[in-house]
């Protein structure tokens, strides 16, 4: 009776659960966005100033996320959610030390990949914990609210990074990330219960991974939603990796960059929040499809108006970016929930496979398209358009 009362006392409320999952995921966003203002300083420190190469400091962490999620997501189905989170964040700590001490770009990139592998547990296991606890439109609603809070971190992370950079140096940004991870893991350890009890765990075997993959690919709609998610994440990563170059180099907004970045992130957060309120009324697929049409055709409108012309004024650029990110807020959470809906019985490896395949599509796409962003914003919107177009083609193949 006493043990039961203690368990009840330790259980977080739904509001705290949403906040905790958001903070867990936010470690990923902080590790990506806080260093954006410091990329030039990092480049000077590692004797590498080529903007296209410096974009890799952003994109390579996503590669680590994809690989790590496939590995740790599988393990979480056998060993439980919490031990896997602890292991992954331990890898992140070691990788952060490697980044801080990096003397060349190659070592920095290795550290960033390892950071992504470590942080993959925070991302994939949090999705699994949500899937363990909720399903259907309720899961989409929780995912939307989690994402809405999560989006606040990209809003303030570059500002935090800039403040730290003004007072200390780029290495201090990595130390701040370690502090944030420490606070999150203490909160997670004390307040979040294990959501995968022993009787529901899958015995680790040589065929666990292959069996999970076979089961994942049995669900046609899940595979399609995963590919669409990869295309849209590719568009998002492309923007993240090129944003500093666009605003600081092409528009000469060196000091203003963190605030412009925050404004765009705010639009994404607002639309994600409203998605959480509207999804129960209109449904995941309908909202995601309408948002994809808006995303695709607004990018096409930019290409039509500014083809073979110089970059527009900042106000016009921000208008088009606001429309793009307004659309994204109704896409990401719904696609994740749609993909995960049929595979709750393999939530761990299902979330891992979803994230891995998404990244396999997204990262090469972002790296390739990013090489064309040198003196014009046009390649960014061309990337947006083709990601949106192919997403709509794929969605047309979903079985009703």
JOCOR-V568128 format. One record per backbone hydrogen bond with DSSP energy under -0.5 kcal/mol. NH is the residue of the N-H (numbers start at 0). CO is the residue of the C=O. Records with the same first field share a line. If there is no record, write none. Layout:
NH = CO ; CO
This chain:
4 = 0
5 = 1
6 = 2
7 = 3
8 = 4
9 = 5
10 = 6
11 = 190
16 = 12
17 = 13
18 = 14
19 = 15
20 = 16
21 = 17
22 = 18
23 = 19
24 = 20
25 = 21
26 = 22 ; 23
27 = 24
28 = 24
29 = 25
30 = 26
31 = 27
32 = 28
33 = 29
35 = 32
37 = 34
38 = 35
41 = 37
42 = 38
43 = 39
44 = 40
45 = 41
46 = 43
47 = 42
53 = 49
54 = 50
55 = 52
56 = 53
57 = 54
58 = 54
59 = 55
60 = 57
61 = 57 ; 58
62 = 58
63 = 59
64 = 60
65 = 61
66 = 62
67 = 63
68 = 64
69 = 65
70 = 66
71 = 67
72 = 68
73 = 69
74 = 70
75 = 71
76 = 72 ; 73
77 = 73 ; 74
78 = 74
79 = 75
83 = 79
84 = 80
85 = 81
86 = 82
87 = 83
88 = 84
89 = 85
90 = 86
91 = 87
92 = 88
93 = 89
94 = 90
95 = 91
96 = 92
97 = 93
98 = 94
99 = 95
100 = 96
101 = 98
104 = 45
107 = 103
108 = 104
109 = 105
110 = 106
111 = 107
112 = 108
113 = 109
114 = 110
115 = 111
116 = 112
117 = 113
118 = 114
119 = 115
120 = 117
122 = 118
123 = 119
124 = 120
125 = 121
126 = 122
127 = 123
128 = 124
129 = 125
130 = 126
131 = 127
132 = 128
133 = 129
137 = 134
138 = 134
139 = 135
140 = 136
141 = 137
142 = 138
143 = 139
144 = 140
145 = 141
146 = 142
147 = 143
148 = 144
149 = 145
150 = 146
151 = 147 ; 148
152 = 148 ; 149
153 = 149
154 = 150
155 = 151
156 = 152
157 = 153
159 = 155
160 = 156
161 = 157
162 = 158
163 = 159
164 = 160
165 = 161
166 = 162
167 = 163
171 = 168
172 = 168 ; 169
173 = 169 ; 170
174 = 170
175 = 171
176 = 172
177 = 173
178 = 174
179 = 175
180 = 176
181 = 177
182 = 178
183 = 179
184 = 180
185 = 181
186 = 182
187 = 183
188 = 184
189 = 185
190 = 186
191 = 187
192 = 190
196 = 194
199 = 196
200 = 197
201 = 76
207 = 204
210 = 206
211 = 207
212 = 208
213 = 209
214 = 210
215 = 211
216 = 212
217 = 213 ; 214
218 = 215
219 = 217
222 = 218
223 = 219
224 = 220
225 = 221
226 = 222
227 = 223
228 = 224
229 = 225
230 = 226
231 = 227
232 = 228
233 = 229
234 = 230
235 = 231
236 = 232
237 = 233
238 = 234
239 = 235
240 = 236
241 = 237
242 = 238
243 = 239
245 = 241
246 = 242
247 = 243
248 = 243 ; 244
249 = 244
250 = 245
252 = 246
253 = 251
256 = 252
258 = 255
259 = 255
260 = 256
261 = 257
262 = 258
263 = 259
264 = 260
265 = 261
266 = 262
267 = 263
268 = 264
269 = 265
270 = 266
271 = 267
272 = 268
273 = 269
274 = 270
275 = 271
276 = 272
277 = 273
278 = 274
280 = 277
281 = 277
282 = 278
286 = 282
287 = 283
288 = 284
289 = 285
290 = 286
291 = 287
292 = 288
293 = 289
294 = 290
295 = 291
296 = 292
297 = 293
298 = 294
299 = 295
300 = 296
301 = 297
302 = 298
303 = 299
304 = 300
305 = 301
306 = 302
308 = 305
316 = 312
317 = 313
318 = 314
319 = 315
320 = 316
321 = 317
322 = 318
323 = 319
324 = 320
325 = 321
326 = 322
327 = 323
328 = 324
329 = 326
330 = 327
331 = 327
334 = 330
335 = 331
336 = 332
337 = 333
338 = 334
339 = 335
340 = 336
342 = 339
343 = 340
345 = 342
346 = 343
349 = 345
350 = 346
351 = 347
352 = 348
353 = 349
354 = 350
355 = 351
356 = 352
357 = 353
358 = 354
359 = 355
360 = 356
361 = 357
362 = 358
364 = 360
365 = 361
366 = 362
367 = 363
368 = 364
369 = 365
370 = 366 ; 367
371 = 368
372 = 369
373 = 371
379 = 376
380 = 376
381 = 377
382 = 378
383 = 379
384 = 380
385 = 381
386 = 382
387 = 383
388 = 384
389 = 385
390 = 386
391 = 387
392 = 388
393 = 389
394 = 390
395 = 391
396 = 393
397 = 394
